[in-house]
Amino acid sequence: MLYVVGIGPGGLDMMTFEARRAIEESDIVVGYKTYTHLMKELIKDKTVIKTGMCKEIERCTTALELAQEGKTVSIISSGDAGVYGMAGLILEMVTRQKWDVEVKVIPGMTASIAAASVLGAPLMHDFCHISLSDLLTPWEVIEQRVKSAAEADFVVCFYNPRSRGREGHLKRAFELMAPFVDGKTPVGIVKEAGRRKEEKWITTFEEMDFELVDMRTLVIVGNKSTYIENGLMVTPRGYEVARDDAADESAPVEETTTDAELAGEAQ
């Protein structure tokens, strides 16, 4: 058996029960060394095989070989294994190379969900994920996706936004979005979401500080309805909620919402 496990953003308290159970049942855990370190308390009694960055095929091959030998193996990815993780590669290898291995994909909380909870509720309406890593995707394809998402007014979650090899990619993405995005549009920045050194910043599109961002950071750009209030970034879903603000001319007194209406579900 091979479990492909999404371990969440990094903290053990953000793992699902199913993910913990799969790892506990496993004889061997295979993963990128940073992720195995995050799991060290949970896997201290396991055989652990860890590799460095850019060794994805090597990790998957090792995990499949061990599982084919009859071992119960977990190969781990941060966040969700099916979002820029190992699930796709494992299933490609199994289906195309005919490995005789039973595979079960175990979902986990992806970084955008963890970061959104820190910022408030920026993902309440339609949103998309875009990775700015061009290691596996041509940059011209990424550019087109960025422009299309901005023009369509999606909330955009940027994965792999900036690294030593991609210093200018996030800045370029903002330049591509600029014709479609108002400068006052809220932007949320979360570094190491769900981990011990978690940090967050909420700013605007025109005031974005790219120096805050590195590979451990997720950046969320709001849409036309996203706003900042009381230190929170919120994208309205569309419910009719009156503001409790007599000075707000956009919320006429006669258009109030009762507690009963707020408690009900939209039809």
URHU-V532364 format. One record per backbone hydrogen bond with DSSP energy under -1.0 kcal/mol. NH is the residue of the N-H (numbers start at 1). CO is the residue of the C=O. Records with the same first field share a line. If there is no record, write none. Layout:
# URHU-V532364
NH=CO ; CO
This chain:
# URHU-V532364
2=102
3=73
4=104
5=75
6=106
7=77
8=79
14=11
15=12
20=16
21=17
22=18
23=19
24=20
25=21
27=72
28=72
29=47
30=74
31=49
33=51
36=32
37=33
38=34
39=35
40=37
42=39
43=39
46=43
47=27
49=29
51=31
59=55
60=56
61=57
62=58
63=59
64=60
65=61
66=62
67=63
68=64
69=65
70=67
71=66
73=1
74=28
75=3
76=30
77=5
79=8
83=80
87=81
90=86
91=87
92=88
93=89
94=90
95=91
96=92
97=93
101=99
104=2
106=4
114=110
115=111
116=112
117=113
118=114
119=115
120=116
121=233
128=155
130=157
132=159
142=138
143=139
144=140
145=141
146=142
147=143
148=144
149=145
150=146
151=147
152=148
153=150
154=149
155=126
156=221
157=128
158=219
159=130
172=168
173=169
174=170
175=171
176=172
177=173
178=174
180=177
181=177
185=182
187=203
188=220
189=201
190=218
191=199
192=216
195=192
198=195
199=191
201=189
203=187
205=185
206=183
212=209
213=210
217=214
218=190
219=158
220=188
221=156
222=186
226=223
227=234
229=232
232=229
233=119
234=227
235=121
241=239
245=243
248=245
251=248
255=252
256=254
262=258
263=259
